[in-house]
Amino acid sequence: MLTNKLGFEGKKILQKVIKAANQMGVNTYLVGGTVRDLYLNKTNYDLDIAIEGNAQEFANFLNPVLGGDIRTYERFLSATITLPSFFVLDITTTRKEIYLNYGSLPIVEPGNIYDDLKRRDFSINSLAIKLNNQDKEMIIDPFNGLNDLDKGLIKVLHNESFREDPTRILRAARLLTRLKFNLEENTEKTLTKSIKYINRISGTRLKNEYKKIVKEDNTLQILHLVDAWGVTPYVFPGIKLNYLNPKSIGFIKTWCRNRKEIETWLILLMLIYWQCSPKIDYIFEVPFDFSKKEKLCLEWMVENRKVIKRLIQENINFSFIQLHRLMYNVPEEVETFLLSLLGEKREFLIKEIKKARQGVYLPITGRDLLKYGFRPGPIIGKILNNLEQEVLEGRINTREEALNWLLEMRDNYAE
Ligand code: ATP
């Protein structure tokens, strides 16, 4: 039985799922990537579960038994339960999908398991195992997906598939690379013809697909594969991917591995434009929906490009105050991006860069300035900036020194 491969913990979870489904009287299936990976003996802690019924109600009924963290998504008739063990349950209502406009999200309606398998991307993902079928394991495979798994083929379910949802082109590249599979002949033909539809994908979906590519182990290989298909101009306008340095990518991935809060994809995007674009500001033509913070990182790179180039070339002559000006208060993504460019030199600069991102302790405040007769207004900020420079360059260390310096300033300003 395929489900035996889930291991002790996985099987225990499945027993609870089956019990809950029987209590609620709904048909339950393991579907999609979970079945595919079980068949291929690949570890997958994502359990894709489909319910012929209300997935949210089911998830709310099941979760108290599992003790996980639950999230429900009204629009997608689905819920996610994250368990303290590595397992994540993606629970969805079996559905029909109707595409009104190619490239945008479809209208979703409840349907049965066959409708659900019909809406999927590839035959190898259009597989289900019926769970509440007593002792017998019933595999539902309407598109011969198991056969394609044996042959190592990625095959779409119909010729309109990539046009209907061009994100499947990027999904195909991910699976081909990850599983070391090939494109079935007809699928390859329709894929090649559909590349131009990538420009119909919304900025949010395109960004999400790109994020998933960055999460894969073989990101560079996937990027080169889609580049060979002609995808790059639609996602990364102006880029010549061959210039991308694998060592920099390796550094970024390793550096970000255990830091969930860092946007690895953003750092990689900055690197791609830094290394592969004739003009760095082409990065603003990437058709993603960027958040405020993300835009800030891109702007930082474009505005500081000359200073960054100098830092890479002549870090020895770079003063701490220059580094502080460059790095003060920037997001961590910016720091990682800069470190990835520095190569061997990063060993010297790592501590300095960390320090430069932090604020500087000033021994006196704006209030002291007012006490000493300065008038409120821009002058206060200007003096505090000058003071910061004195502190950074080590000429002022104590409050007393700062107050003496302030008296001098006051005399200068009075003149
Ligand atoms: P991964 O191992 O990368 O998580 P997965 O196959 O589990 O791969 P998900 O993104 O978790 O992929 O999606 C779950 C399932 O939903 C897929 O197996 C596939 O059947 C289906 N699916 C996801 N995206 C699409 C899409 N754009 N078009 C059709 N079916 C899709």
Boltz pocket constraint, residues with backbone or C-beta under 6 A from the ligand:
constraints:
  - pocket:
      binder: B
      contacts: [[A, 31], [A, 32], [A, 33], [A, 34], [A, 46], [A, 48], [A, 119], [A, 120], [A, 121], [A, 122], [A, 125], [A, 126], [A, 165], [A, 167], [A, 168], [A, 171]]
      max_distance: 6.0
